[in-house]
């Protein structure tokens, strides 16, 4: 299938999915139909917040895989990001009186630390040609062990004390727009920033020379090398980017929309890194489609709370399965997704 035909199919799928989603939401919001109490502005607001960490990690993983590197360690990077975000904010404030400045500084620290960890990960995969699946799983296992351990050293337990999160920002005039104003202009700035990141990621990937390099590195690295572009340098950049984005996604969970780090069980990340992988597969490696898929999974994540608000009580063991059931339905519905042909293959640059 030609590239042009693929892009046309992607656009049709994206427009169809988004159009159907908007139509259903509009009906439930403005028309008195069964289910109207389930889909409210408040529910959509919570879904957007829940989608934010998934979308950030998914967009990062998308870029890495588009260049030919499968970063299966997104879950691990999210754990590190959640831990570092909470720890840095707490340490900067001296354990008390955490301000918004401390929280934003913690996000910067998360980006830097995640960048360093992702660089080491990239060297392991690209220079030393480590097995990408094994290395990614190792990052996850290390995060599962190191997160609670570091929390115990800092706070005396596997979880941090309760911490504040990023305040909502209200934009004058725009915040007064019905529905959209509350969703995007009287909400956490992280929600709007993530949407901007998704749009920017789409523009870079499909409308710039660098984006074409990323795609070529995953589809035909030999041709890219022949054109004089260093394939491995492109891959280094995308793997580092994926680690930073996943780390920021983890920080969103702990200090962006959450209230600290939780290290019990599989930590507060709780499988969102794995869901992020499904999100970009469902989005067919399109950042905008990936964000839409993340919104779907975020809505499923928040469904338990919304059911309680309308008086429907279900056991937590059942409602906790909603996101994963959605994953299975999506995988069955998507069917075949064409992955880049050179994913998982190391490349030695020709001299």
PyMOL commands that set and color helices and strands:
alter all, ss='L'
color gray80, all
select helices_A, chain A and resi 3-30+41-66+74-92+100-127+132-155+174-176+180-184+189-207+209-219+221-226+231-256+272-282+287-309+316-319+322-334
alter helices_A, ss='H'
color red, helices_A
select strands_A, chain A and resi 168-170+186-188
alter strands_A, ss='S'
color yellow, strands_A
deselect
rebuild
show_as cartoon
